[in-house]
Amino acid sequence: MIAALGSLGADERLALVLRHVDGLSIAEIADFVGKSVAATDSMLRRGRDRLRSYLLRERQEVERS
């Protein structure tokens, strides 16, 4: 999981941690990172999509082994 998080950009990683570990709202994260709520929501969606894709690729590689 650490490698998966490391595959994200710094802003995406920070936003995901603030949202899913610290429980901040999207508005709180937007204020923290200095972006609009819409931009922060998009960043979270992209980060989750990239994280999901990374983990699926890793799982497929393990299943092939």
C-alpha positions, 0 to 999 in steps of 0.5 A: 500500500505504501508503494501505491500511495507513493505512486500518486502526486504529492497533492493527491496523496495529501488530499487522500490522507486528509480525507480518508485518514484524518476525516476532513471534509472536501471544503476543509481540505480545499482550504488547507491546500489552497484550492477551490472545492471543485478542484479539490474534489477532482483531485480526490477523484483522480487520486482514488482512480490512480490508486485503484488502478495501481492496486488492480495492476499489482493484484493482477501481477501477483495472480499471474505469478 
